[in-house]
Amino acid sequence: MGTEDTIALVGGHATNETVIGHLMGPGDLILHDALAHNSIVQGCILSGARRRAFTHNDWEAADRLLAQFRHEYRRVLIAIEGVYSMDGDIPDLPRFVEVKHRHQALLMIDEAHSMGILGSTGRGIAEHFGVDRRDVDIWMGTFSKSFGSCGGYISGCKALVEYLRYTTPGFVFAAAMPPPSAAAALSALRLIEAEPQRVARLRENARLFLTLAQERGLNTGTSKDSPVVPVILGNSIHCLKLSKAMLARGVNVQPILYPAVEESASRLRYFITSRHNEQQIRYTIDAMVEELEKIDASHLAHAHGGAAVTD
C-alpha cells in the first residue's frame, strides 16, 4: 500500500461500517458521493454525524458544499471510491485532494474495486494518478474482489491504525480473519506483485470490451479505465431476460435491478478479468447484440440512430 500501517478485518462491508461509525460522531459532517456503497452510508448512520451526498464524481459540488457548511462542524470526512461498482468510473482524485486540503477535511477512499485493478502494477487509484499516499487519510479496501478471498482492511498512518486496532468495535469484538482467508489474500497479493503483466492484460481486455460494446450501440454509461462495464437497459424485465439468454449461451452475467439502482438505470454488469481472451470478449458482445435484437432492438443505439435507450 505504501502507507505506514494496515489493519485487516474479517468483512469488507463491516470494515466501512465499523470504522466510519467509530471515527466520526455527532458534531461532525460526512460528505459522500451520491453513489457511495451501502457500507459507507451505513457507517454514516451508525456514527451519528450529519451526512450529505454530493453529485456523483463532482468534486466541484463537494467543494461548494464545504464552502457553505464547513464552519458548522468540528471535523469533516469526504468519502469516495476508487472505482464505482455499478458504473465502472473513477473520481478525479487530485481534485478531491485539493478540496480536502482547502477545507481541512479528512479524505477516505474505498478501493474495493480499484485495488489490483488501477495503476501500472495494480496498486490502485493513487498509482493511477501518481498521488502521494499521505494526501489520503484513510485507504480502505476488501480482499473479496481482486484478491479472491474475504475481509477488509484500512491503511494509513501509524497513529490511525494503532487507534483502530485498540478501539474499533468491529475489530476488537469480532473474530479475526480465518487463516485460509488470510493465506488466499496473501497469495493473490504476491501473484500480482510477481506478475504485473496480469494487470496490463486486464486493462487491454477491459478496453477491448468497452470499445466493442460502444461500437455495437450498447449503452455502457460512464464506464472508463476499469474492468467494470455495465450494459444499461433501463428495464428490469429485459435485464432478466437478457441475463438468462446469455447464460444459455455460456456467458455468466448478472442483472442489477431496483433497489440496487433506479429502475431507469437497471442493467447487466460485466466484470472483465485478465484471464478472458479476445475470442471470448468478441463472442460475448456478438451474443449480447443478437439476444437484444430478439428482446427489444431499441436498446441498441443503431436501431434508432441515437443514444441507447435507457428507459
C-alpha positions, 0 to 999 in steps of 0.5 A: 500500500505504501502507507505506514500501517494496515489493519485487516478485518474479517468483512469488507462491508463491516470494515466501512461500517465499523470504522466510519461509525467509530471515527466520526460522531455527532458534531461532525459532517460526512460528505459522500458521493451520491453513489457511495456503497451501502457500507459507507452510508451505513457507517454514516448512520451508525456514527451519528454525524450529519451526512450529505451526498454530493453529485456523483464524481463532482468534486466541484459540488463537494467543494461548494458544499464545504464552502457553505457548511464547513464552519458548522462542524468540528471535523469533516470526512469526504468519502469516495471510491476508487472505482464505482461498482455499478458504473465502472468510473473513477473520481478525479482524485487530485481534485478531491485532494485539493478540496480536502486540503482547502477545507481541512477535511479528512479524505477516505477512499474505498478501493474495493474495486480499484485495488489490483485493478488501477495503476501500472502494477495494480496498486490502485487509484493513487498509482493511477494518478501518481498521488502521494499516499499521505494526501489520503487519510484513510485507504480502505479496501476488501480482499473479496474482489481482486484478491479472491478471498474475504475481509477488509482492511484500512491503511494509513498512518501509524497513529490511525491504525494503532487507534483502530486496532485498540478501539474499533468495535468491529475489530476488537469484538469480532473474530479475526480473519480465518487463516485460509482467508488470510493465506488466499489474500496473501497469495493473490497479493504476491501473484500480482506483485510477481506478475504485473503483466496480469494487470496490463492484460486486464486493462487491454481486455477491459478496453477491448470490451468497452470499445466493442460494446460502444461500437455495437450501440450498447449503452455502457454509461460512464464506464472508463479505465476499469474492468467494470462495464455495465450494459444499461437497459433501463428495464428490469424485465429485459435485464432478466431476460437478457441475463438468462439468454446469455447464460444459455449461451455460456456467458455468466452475467448478472442483472442489477435491478431496483433497489440496487439502482433506479429502475431507469438505470437497471442493467447487466454488469460485466466484470472483465478479468485478465484471464478472458481472451479476445475470442471470448470478449468478441463472442460475448458482445456478438451474443449480447447484440443478437439476444437484444435484437430478439428482446427489444432492438431499441436498446441498441443505439443503431436501431434508432440512430441515437443514444441507447435507450435507457428507459 
